[in-house]
Amino acid sequence: MGKLAISLILLATRAFAASDDAAIQSTFVKPWVEALRSKDKSRVERFFHPAVRECITPATKDFFDNILDHETDSVPAGSYRIGKLAPMKGAPAAWLPDDGFRYPIEPAYDMDLRFDQSDVILGRFLAPSNGSWFEVYPCPNEKGMAYFHEQQKESAQQQKRTVELLAGLKDPLRNELKDLLRRKQKVDAVKKYRAATSADLTTAVMVMNALEKSGQ
């Protein structure tokens, strides 16, 4: 293949990528964040890819309701920016058991959204449909739903333990941790809490998240 042909292919590839970036920002990012901040779950659900929405049945509703609960509770106030927006290279990283979940459509882009006044990063897989872009989630089968419900039980136990640990957090440590959180130094707060209590990383993060959310 000649140099001119290769150059034309590269230019076309870049043009398609730029077009995708613009479409993602206009049809997904801005209206999606607005939907998240509205706390309207039916509005947020419309940003699920149509192939994902077809997976929502009475048998899988609990799984997708949980996703919507997290989505509408996860977006901070203030300005935001795209930290990463790149075409997918290979299969998406598995975060759920392969034998219980499958993607109804292959994600085409990997996106991270970062918020300027927070350490929250929203990572999403995206795919197009009819000129617009949507987020892609795996669909659970019967085994996947059993795994999900077991995880929910474990999460409820962890949440109960977190509430107990937060209630038992006393000064001066509590004030020191609150000060670190106010200064957006959550990593240091987690390290300080672990050093003082010997808590594991997951527990420490959950307690610091709860302390930050409580404002007390």
Buried (B, 14 or more C-beta within 10 A) or exposed (E): EEEEEEEEEEEEEEEEBEEBBEBBBEBBBEBBBEBBEEEBBEBBBEBBBBBBBEBBEEEBEEBBEBBBEEBBEEBBEEEBEEEEBEEBEEEBEEEBEEEBBEBBBEBBBBBBBBBEEBEEEBEBBBBBEEEBBBBBBBBBBEEBBEBBEEEEEEEEEEEEEBBEBBEEBEEEEBEBBBEBBEEEBBEEBBBBBBEEBEBEEEBBBBBBBBBBEEEE
